[in-house]
């Protein structure tokens, strides 16, 4: 059975690999492994509210005008996190705000 997250734009938070945004290419829940394409690492981001949560970024995108720190887009990243990871599906607007952000 195909995982319903394949092809979705997501934010992944893993305690070993950090936080990434991208499109799910594959996911292996049993091995706590996920592969993202068109991925960017989110080093420091600011939310539209005071929560500072990755869930808020997934729902509402980045806070406009804030000085975010986001890595360059890479073709593919494989995240392996033995303790598991958080996976949040992004809205279209949220995904666009992360992927179009120009790091200073």
C-alpha positions as CSV (number, residue, x, y, z in Angstrom):
1,X,0.0,0.0,0.0
2,X,1.3,3.4,-0.9
3,X,1.9,5.8,2.0
4,X,-0.5,8.8,1.7
5,X,2.3,11.2,2.4
6,X,4.2,10.4,-0.8
7,X,4.3,13.5,-3.0
8,X,3.1,15.8,-0.2
9,X,5.0,19.0,0.8
10,X,6.1,18.6,4.4
11,X,8.3,19.9,7.2
12,X,10.2,17.1,9.0
13,X,11.7,17.7,12.4
14,X,14.3,15.1,13.5
15,X,16.4,15.4,16.6
16,X,19.4,14.1,14.8
17,X,19.1,15.8,11.4
18,X,17.3,19.0,12.3
19,X,14.3,20.6,10.4
20,X,13.8,20.2,6.7
21,X,11.1,21.2,4.2
22,X,10.5,19.4,0.9
23,X,8.4,16.9,-1.0
24,X,8.2,13.3,0.3
25,X,9.7,10.9,-2.2
26,X,9.7,7.9,0.1
27,X,9.0,7.0,3.7
28,X,9.8,3.9,5.7
29,X,8.1,4.2,9.1
30,X,9.6,0.9,10.3
31,X,13.1,2.2,9.8
32,X,12.3,5.8,10.7
33,X,13.6,7.0,7.3
34,X,12.2,9.6,5.0
35,X,13.6,10.9,1.7
36,X,12.7,14.5,0.6
37,X,13.3,16.1,-2.8
38,X,13.7,19.8,-3.4
39,X,14.5,20.1,0.3
40,X,15.8,23.1,2.4
41,X,17.1,23.0,5.9
42,X,15.4,25.4,8.3
43,X,18.0,26.7,10.7
44,X,16.1,29.5,12.2
45,X,12.6,30.6,11.3
46,X,10.1,33.0,12.8
47,X,6.3,32.3,12.9
48,X,3.4,34.6,12.3
49,X,2.4,34.2,15.9
50,X,4.4,33.9,19.1
51,X,4.3,30.1,19.2
52,X,7.5,29.6,17.3
53,X,6.3,26.1,16.4
54,X,7.1,24.2,13.2
55,X,3.3,23.4,13.0
56,X,2.6,27.1,12.7
57,X,5.1,27.3,9.8
58,X,3.5,24.3,8.1
59,X,0.1,25.9,8.4
60,X,0.8,29.6,7.9
61,X,4.3,30.0,6.4
62,X,7.1,32.2,7.5
63,X,6.7,35.5,9.2
64,X,7.0,38.2,6.5
65,X,10.0,40.5,6.8
66,X,11.8,38.4,9.5
67,X,15.4,37.4,9.2
68,X,15.1,33.7,8.7
69,X,18.1,31.4,8.2
70,X,17.2,28.7,5.6
71,X,19.7,26.6,3.6
72,X,20.0,26.3,-0.1
73,X,17.6,23.9,-1.9
74,X,19.1,20.5,-2.5
75,X,18.0,17.8,-4.9
76,X,17.5,15.1,-2.3
77,X,18.0,14.4,1.4
78,X,17.6,11.2,3.3
79,X,16.8,11.7,6.9
80,X,17.4,8.7,9.2
81,X,16.3,9.3,12.8
82,X,16.3,6.2,15.1
83,X,14.1,8.0,17.6
84,X,11.4,8.9,15.0
85,X,10.5,12.2,13.6
86,X,7.7,14.8,13.4
87,X,6.1,15.1,10.0
88,X,3.7,18.1,9.2
89,X,2.0,18.5,5.9
90,X,2.4,22.1,4.6
91,X,-0.3,24.3,3.1
92,X,0.4,25.5,-0.5
93,X,1.0,29.0,0.8
94,X,3.4,27.9,3.6
95,X,5.4,25.7,1.2
96,X,5.7,28.7,-1.2
97,X,6.9,31.0,1.6
98,X,9.7,28.6,2.6
99,X,10.8,27.6,-0.9
100,X,10.8,31.2,-2.3
101,X,12.6,32.7,0.7
102,X,15.9,34.3,-0.4
103,X,18.6,33.9,2.3
104,X,20.5,37.0,2.9
